[in-house]
Amino acid sequence: MTDSILQAKNLTKIYKTVTDSVLVFENLNINVSPGEAVAIVGQSGRGKTTLLNLLSGLDRPTSGEVFFNKERIDNLNEERLSEFRNRNVGFIFQHHYLLEDFTALDNVLIPVRIKGEAIGEEVRKKAIDMLDWVGLGKRLYHYPDQLSGGERQRVAIIRALIHDPLVIFADEPTGSLDKINAMNVENILWEMKKKLKKTFVIATHNLEIAKKCDKIIELG
């Protein structure tokens, strides 16, 4: 497991219903190094989101093991798994999932509150600076319904980064955006990777994003 920030060993996922069992994938082996961008690609229904959820600790495999910084996480109890996610993981989804009653700035600060940390001047300044960096310096106190789709997704990206996670998991981050906003979000992701040296695992249909990643995992 040397030099891996994230590793999956013989990962298998089966969904069971009353009458049937559906094999999503089996015996997947994955290694992600610090600072890498890894794309998960494949047709709809092939398990991209499922794999993302397993690697991030949102779900558990039917069999196999998931290691994060050499610590096995798939066998943690729910409390420890939640603590792990809050401390180490950032999420970007296709939909922004911003809280409508919170301003852009307050939405960004939510992960800090979840970690149980005080919202002091230093972290507020960090949030403001990061929002300004993605062109939202004049939208800090706007609510989600006052922002465009692209602006809302940029807020969601900064929210995923504010608590300094080790790995960012992105599920179709440009999937709900028009071409121009999708390109803007894509450029922000690569700029974040370069400047902050973050590790990204991205489930995507967007081949332009996949081509720019360091590694591609194709689910067939």
Residue pairs with C-beta under 8 A, 6 or more apart in sequence:
1 7
1 67
1 70
3 33
3 34
4 31
4 32
4 33
4 67
4 70
5 32
5 33
5 34
5 68
5 69
5 166
5 167
5 199
6 30
6 31
6 32
6 55
6 66
6 67
6 68
6 167
6 199
6 201
7 30
7 31
7 32
7 66
7 67
8 28
8 29
8 30
8 54
8 55
8 64
8 65
8 66
8 67
9 29
9 64
9 65
9 66
9 67
10 27
10 28
10 29
10 63
10 64
10 65
11 25
11 26
11 27
11 28
11 29
11 30
11 51
11 54
11 61
11 63
11 64
11 65
11 66
12 23
12 25
12 26
12 27
12 28
12 61
12 62
12 63
12 64
13 23
13 24
13 25
13 26
13 47
13 50
13 51
13 54
13 59
13 61
13 62
14 21
14 22
14 23
14 24
14 62
15 21
15 22
15 24
16 22
24 46
24 47
24 50
25 46
25 47
25 50
25 51
25 219
27 64
28 51
28 64
28 217
30 38
30 55
30 217
32 38
32 167
32 199
32 201
32 215
33 199
34 166
34 197
34 199
35 193
35 197
35 198
35 199
36 199
36 200
36 213
36 214
36 215
37 190
37 193
37 199
37 200
37 202
37 212
37 213
37 214
37 215
38 200
38 201
38 202
38 213
38 214
38 215
38 216
38 217
39 202
39 203
39 204
39 209
39 210
39 213
39 215
39 216
39 217
40 48
40 51
40 52
40 201
40 202
40 203
40 204
40 217
40 219
41 48
41 203
41 204
41 205
41 207
41 210
41 216
41 217
41 218
41 219
42 48
42 218
42 219
42 220
44 205
46 219
46 220
47 219
48 171
48 203
48 204
48 219
49 171
49 203
50 59
51 203
51 217
51 219
52 58
52 169
52 171
52 201
52 203
53 59
54 60
54 61
54 66
54 74
55 66
55 169
55 201
56 85
56 89
56 91
56 167
56 169
56 201
57 66
57 68
57 73
57 74
57 76
57 81
57 84
57 85
57 89
58 85
60 74
61 74
64 74
65 72
65 74
65 75
66 72
66 73
66 74
67 73
68 84
68 88
68 166
68 167
69 88
69 166
73 81
73 84
76 84
86 111
86 114
86 115
86 163
87 115
87 163
87 165
88 165
88 166
88 167
89 165
89 166
89 167
89 168
89 169
90 111
90 159
90 160
90 161
90 163
90 165
90 167
90 168
90 169
91 160
91 168
91 169
91 170
91 171
92 153
92 156
92 157
92 160
92 168
92 169
92 170
92 171
92 173
93 156
93 170
93 171
93 172
93 173
94 171
94 172
94 173
94 175
94 176
95 176
96 144
96 152
96 153
96 155
96 156
97 156
98 104
98 107
98 144
98 152
98 155
98 156
98 159
99 106
99 107
99 110
99 144
100 143
100 144
100 145
101 143
102 110
102 143
102 144
103 140
103 141
103 142
103 143
104 131
104 136
104 139
104 140
104 141
104 142
104 143
104 144
104 147
104 151
104 155
105 124
105 127
105 128
105 131
105 140
105 141
107 144
107 155
107 156
107 159
108 127
108 130
108 131
108 155
108 158
108 159
108 162
109 119
109 123
109 124
109 127
109 162
110 159
111 159
111 160
111 162
111 163
112 119
112 123
112 162
112 163
113 119
115 163
117 123
117 163
123 162
126 162
127 158
127 162
128 137
128 140
130 158
130 161
130 162
131 137
131 139
131 140
131 154
131 155
131 158
134 154
134 157
134 158
134 188
135 154
136 151
136 154
136 155
136 158
139 146
139 147
139 151
144 152
144 155
147 155
148 181
149 176
149 177
149 178
149 181
150 177
150 178
150 180
150 181
150 184
150 185
153 173
153 174
153 176
153 177
153 181
153 185
154 184
154 185
154 188
157 173
157 185
157 188
157 189
157 192
160 168
160 170
161 168
161 192
161 196
161 198
165 198
166 198
166 199
167 198
167 199
167 200
167 201
168 192
168 198
168 199
168 200
168 201
169 200
169 201
169 202
170 189
170 200
170 201
170 202
170 203
170 204
171 203
172 203
172 204
172 205
172 206
173 185
173 189
173 202
173 204
174 181
174 182
174 185
174 186
174 204
174 206
174 209
175 204
175 205
175 206
177 185
182 206
186 206
186 208
186 209
186 212
189 200
189 202
189 209
190 212
192 198
193 200
200 213
202 209
202 210
202 213
204 210
210 216
